[in-house]
Amino acid sequence: MQRNPAEITVLLRQMRSGERAAVDRAMEVLYPELRKLAYGQFQREGAARDLLQPTALVHEAYLRLVVQEDQNWQNRAHFFGAAARVMRRVLVDYARARGARKREGELSAVPLEEALAVSPERAKELLALDEALTRLEAISPRQARVVELHHFAGMSIEETAEAMGLNPRTVDRDWEAARRWLHRELRS
């Protein structure tokens, strides 16, 4: 069920003001939206599929989001942009942990979520993408933000433009330029 963006914005403000009931309500309202975001990310990111299941990703991202000191989310788009960034960080953390275990030759028991990280190739792809995005952010923070919102959060060009306070044509140009730049970086 698609939620009214204004309802989510009100809920986020209540959470920010420290209302305990708002945190509980947020789980009920935002969880389905976060699951859609995670599934969308898994469909777009072949690298993510072998690292973590969408449900585990949503749980980990939600926990990281609600314990943040700075919960100054302005609206739905701002929250889901932050959620996309946190999901990316979770996946990168799992990929790095998997790489560290492989280098150490660790054969001990690991938690179920970590056991889902089965593909070293996928982990390498995700880490390479994360490194490329970090380089892009140093060159063009706006283009990196467009990639986060459009690609990782699954927002349309129009939603991304609204969240960033830009014209949709500007966002579309930034998206195309960032895509080309990332493609070149990942091929080299």
Secondary structure, DSSP 8 states (H G I E B T S, - for coil): ----HHHHHHHHHHHHTT-HHHHHHHHHHHHHHHHHHHHHHHHH-HHHHTT--HHHHHHHHHHHHHT-S-----SHHHHHHHHHHHHHHHHHHHHHHHHHHHHHT--S---HHHHT---HHHHHHHHHHHHHHHHHHHH-HHHHHHIIIIIIS---HHHHHHHHT--HHHHHHHHHHHHHHHHHHHH-
